[in-house]
Amino acid sequence: MFAAVRGRNRTRAGAQALAAAALLAGGIALSGCAAPAQAGVQIDLVSPQVIVPDSAGTAAAYVTIQNNGGADKLIGARLSTGGIVALRGPSRANAAIMRTVKFIAIPAQSTVRLNPNSFHLLVTDSGPMKAGHEIMITLIFAKAGKVSALAMVTNPQTGGSSYFLN
């Protein structure tokens, strides 16, 4: 009787293993059938630039965000030179005073320009940046995820490009 119980347990264990393998194979086969998680969001970064850091190590970054899809939010950013990148925007009380914001709304089918007098990126504690060279900027969106582009490092004080000239 002990041998018969052991045999039944082996059969049951074999059946469970076969069922688990079938579920795993089915899951793998169906994993490619799902719609992309970011469907409908198409973000392009146009003319990104970073101003050379000042003597305190603070820089600003500007870019035009072209959204050819659904509404999204810019929730973060990174530079290949490192540092801390904060999203900045006008305070509600005084448009000339900037404050850190949690996100920047990117409406559907729109163009949003990050510029000195509105929403922009504030960079602190970054590695070295030299005017005329390119660095990688990565913007992080709530739906579209990470979108990267090369950004020109500029120095308007020495005749380099500035946001207002582009």
Sequence and secondary structure as in RCSB ss.txt:
>XXXX:A:sequence
MFAAVRGRNRTRAGAQALAAAALLAGGIALSGCAAPAQAGVQIDLVSPQVIVPDSAGTAAAYVTIQNNGGADKLI
GARLSTGGIVALRGPSRANAAIMRTVKFIAIPAQSTVRLNPNSFHLLVTDSGPMKAGHEIMITLIFAKAGKVSAL
AMVTNPQTGGSSYFLN
>XXXX:A:secstr
 HHHHHHHHHHHHHHHHHHHHHHHHHHHHHHTTS  TTTT  EEEEEEEEE   TTSEEEEEEEEEE SS EEEE
EEEETT  EEEEEEE SS TTSEEE S EEE TTEEEEE TTSSEEEEES     TT EEEEEEEETTTEEEEEE
EEEE GGGT   GGG 
